[in-house]
Amino acid sequence: MDDNNGEAMMTNWIWRGAVLLWAAFFAIVGLRGVIDPASYSETFNFSITGVAINTLRADLSAFFIVASGAAVLGALVPGWVRALLVPAALFGTALVGRLIGAAMGDPTNWGIIQGMIVEALTVVLMLASWWALSRPGETVSAANNPGNPDDIPS
């Protein structure tokens, strides 16, 4: 194995690690919301009552669980790196919705701005990870031939 390929493999594991940490955090947020939807009120600083709590439990939890599940698949399963585009699309759509709301005069506070920052960073992380991990010859060799340096493309 040459130095460039070794560096590329290390870089890929750094990207995978960052995505997996991100996925773990949002999986916890999503699962916590399924069990206790009131936790979203604390986390996102809004309140909801009545039958709307069921929608909150289902929809917001689905958003986070699907995003984190797709991120895990994209980070760990060879050939599924495009799954990283799912959380990028979900969080990108949320960011666009917030931007439209702000432009139309929706109330905005630090919580909204913080959410927009998290959404923008998520889009950047997922797109950068997708780009880095989908480059040919660097992830395929590590995933399919971890112990045979002769089979690693130069």
C-alpha positions in Angstrom: 0.0 0.0 0.0 1.4 3.4 -1.0 1.3 6.4 1.3 -1.3 8.2 -0.8 -3.7 5.3 -0.6 -3.1 5.0 3.2 -3.8 8.7 3.7 -7.0 8.4 1.6 -8.1 5.4 3.7 -7.5 7.4 6.9 -9.3 10.4 5.6 -12.2 8.2 4.6 -12.4 6.8 8.1 -12.4 10.3 9.5 -15.4 11.2 7.2 -17.1 8.0 8.3 -16.5 8.7 11.9 -17.9 12.3 11.6 -21.0 11.0 9.9 -21.5 8.2 12.5 -21.2 10.7 15.4 -23.8 12.9 13.6 -26.0 9.9 13.1 -25.8 8.8 16.7 -26.8 12.2 18.0 -29.8 12.5 15.7 -30.9 8.9 16.2 -31.0 9.6 19.9 -33.0 12.8 19.3 -35.4 10.8 17.1 -35.8 7.8 19.4 -36.2 10.0 22.4 -39.0 11.8 20.5 -40.8 8.6 19.8 -40.7 7.6 23.5 -41.3 11.1 24.9 -42.5 13.7 22.3 -42.5 16.4 25.0 -38.7 16.2 24.8 -39.0 18.0 21.4 -40.6 20.9 23.3 -37.6 21.2 25.5 -35.0 20.6 22.7 -36.6 22.9 20.1 -38.3 25.4 22.5 -42.0 25.0 21.4 -45.1 23.6 22.9 -47.8 21.4 21.4 -50.8 19.8 23.0 -53.7 17.6 22.2 -53.8 15.3 19.3 -51.0 17.3 17.6 -48.6 15.5 19.9 -49.1 12.3 17.9 -48.1 14.1 14.7 -45.1 15.5 16.4 -44.1 12.0 17.7 -44.5 10.5 14.2 -43.3 13.1 11.8 -40.4 14.8 13.6 -39.1 11.4 14.9 -39.3 10.0 11.4 -37.3 12.9 10.0 -34.4 12.3 12.5 -34.5 8.5 12.4 -34.6 8.2 8.6 -31.8 10.8 8.3 -29.6 9.1 10.8 -30.3 5.6 9.4 -29.4 6.7 5.8 -26.3 8.4 7.1 -25.2 5.1 8.8 -25.9 3.1 5.6 -23.9 5.7 3.5 -21.0 5.7 5.9 -20.7 2.0 6.5 -22.1 0.0 3.6 -19.8 -0.1 0.5 -21.8 1.0 -2.6 -24.4 2.8 -0.6 -22.5 6.1 -0.2 -25.3 7.9 -2.1 -27.5 7.3 1.0 -25.7 10.3 2.5 -27.7 12.4 0.1 -30.9 11.6 2.0 -30.0 13.5 5.2 -28.5 16.2 3.0 -31.8 16.5 1.2 -33.9 16.4 4.4 -31.9 19.0 6.3 -31.5 21.1 3.1 -35.2 21.2 2.6 -35.7 22.2 6.3 -33.1 24.9 5.9 -34.9 26.3 2.7 -38.2 26.2 4.6 -36.7 28.2 7.5 -35.2 30.7 5.0 -38.5 31.1 3.3 -40.2 31.6 6.6 -37.7 34.2 7.7 -38.1 36.0 4.4 -41.9 36.0 4.8 -41.7 37.5 8.3 -42.0 34.5 10.5 -40.8 35.2 14.1 -37.1 34.3 14.4 -35.0 33.9 17.6 -31.7 32.3 18.5 -33.3 28.9 18.4 -34.3 29.3 14.8 -30.9 30.6 13.9 -29.2 27.8 15.7 -31.4 25.3 13.8 -30.4 26.9 10.5 -26.7 26.6 11.4 -27.1 22.9 12.3 -29.1 22.3 9.1 -26.4 24.1 6.9 -23.6 22.2 8.6 -25.4 18.9 8.1 -25.8 19.6 4.4 -22.1 20.5 4.1 -21.0 17.4 6.2 -23.2 15.0 4.2 -22.3 16.4 0.8 -18.6 16.5 1.6 -18.7 13.0 3.0 -20.6 11.7 -0.1 -18.0 13.4 -2.3 -15.0 12.1 -0.4 -16.3 8.6 0.1 -17.5 8.1 -3.5 -14.2 8.8 -5.1 -13.1 5.7 -7.0 -10.3 3.5 -6.0 -10.0 4.8 -2.4 -13.1 3.4 -0.6 -13.6 0.3 -2.8 -10.1 -1.1 -2.2 -10.4 -0.7 1.6 -13.9 -2.2 1.7 -13.3 -5.2 -0.6 -9.7 -6.0 0.0 -8.6 -4.9 3.4 -5.7 -7.4 3.7 -4.4 -7.8 0.2 -2.2 -4.8 -1.0 -1.8 -6.4 -4.4 -5.5 -5.9 -5.2 -5.6 -2.2 -4.3 -5.7 0.0 -7.4 -2.9 2.7 -7.6 
